[in-house]
């Protein structure tokens, strides 16, 4: 099995999601890390491509756009960054 390598910034996002119940909104990650949504989404894309996380878009009443959640996959739950 190949070792999965992730960047320090992707690890920051990954660990935040893993340590906060495995399902966190991109907005919450931005607030917690002080980083921009664009930066966080780039890391989420990296984690998704590696099978460690998935995006889940949820329509929320009162919100103009769907809220994007980052959810751990089974592989993500077993992975240590």
C-alpha positions as CSV (number, residue, x, y, z in Angstrom):
1,X,0.0,0.0,0.0
2,X,1.3,3.4,-0.9
3,X,1.8,5.9,1.9
4,X,-0.4,8.9,1.6
5,X,1.4,12.2,2.0
6,X,-0.4,15.5,2.7
7,X,0.9,19.0,3.1
8,X,1.1,20.8,6.4
9,X,-1.9,23.0,5.5
10,X,-3.9,20.0,4.4
11,X,-3.0,18.2,7.7
12,X,-4.2,21.3,9.6
13,X,-7.7,21.0,7.9
14,X,-7.7,17.2,8.2
15,X,-6.9,17.2,11.9
16,X,-9.5,19.9,12.6
17,X,-12.2,17.9,11.0
18,X,-11.1,14.6,12.6
19,X,-10.9,16.2,16.0
20,X,-14.3,17.8,15.8
21,X,-16.6,15.0,15.0
22,X,-15.6,14.1,11.4
23,X,-18.1,16.6,9.8
24,X,-17.3,20.3,9.9
25,X,-18.4,23.2,7.6
26,X,-15.8,25.0,5.6
27,X,-16.9,28.2,7.3
28,X,-16.1,26.8,10.7
29,X,-12.7,25.6,9.5
30,X,-12.0,29.1,8.2
31,X,-12.9,30.7,11.5
32,X,-10.9,28.2,13.5
33,X,-7.7,28.5,11.4
34,X,-8.0,32.2,10.4
35,X,-7.6,31.1,6.7
36,X,-9.6,32.1,3.7
37,X,-12.2,29.8,2.2
38,X,-10.2,29.6,-1.1
39,X,-7.2,28.2,0.8
40,X,-9.3,25.8,2.9
41,X,-11.1,24.5,-0.2
42,X,-7.8,23.8,-2.0
43,X,-6.8,21.6,1.0
44,X,-10.2,19.9,1.0
45,X,-9.8,19.2,-2.7
46,X,-6.5,17.6,-2.0
47,X,-8.0,15.5,0.8
48,X,-10.9,14.4,-1.4
49,X,-8.5,13.3,-4.2
50,X,-6.6,11.2,-1.7
51,X,-9.9,9.6,-0.4
52,X,-9.5,11.0,3.1
53,X,-12.5,13.3,3.0
54,X,-15.7,14.1,1.0
55,X,-17.6,17.3,0.5
56,X,-21.3,17.4,1.4
57,X,-23.4,20.4,0.2
58,X,-26.4,21.1,2.4
59,X,-29.2,23.6,1.7
60,X,-29.8,25.6,4.8
61,X,-32.8,27.8,5.3
62,X,-31.8,31.5,5.3
63,X,-28.5,30.9,3.5
64,X,-28.1,32.1,0.0
65,X,-25.8,29.3,-1.0
66,X,-25.6,25.7,0.2
67,X,-23.3,25.1,3.2
68,X,-20.3,22.9,2.4
69,X,-19.3,20.3,5.0
70,X,-16.1,18.4,5.0
71,X,-16.7,14.8,6.1
72,X,-14.2,12.1,7.0
73,X,-14.2,8.9,4.9
74,X,-13.5,5.5,6.4
75,X,-9.9,5.8,5.0
76,X,-9.7,9.3,6.6
77,X,-10.8,8.0,10.0
78,X,-8.0,5.4,9.9
79,X,-5.4,7.9,8.6
80,X,-3.1,9.8,11.0
81,X,-1.7,13.1,9.7
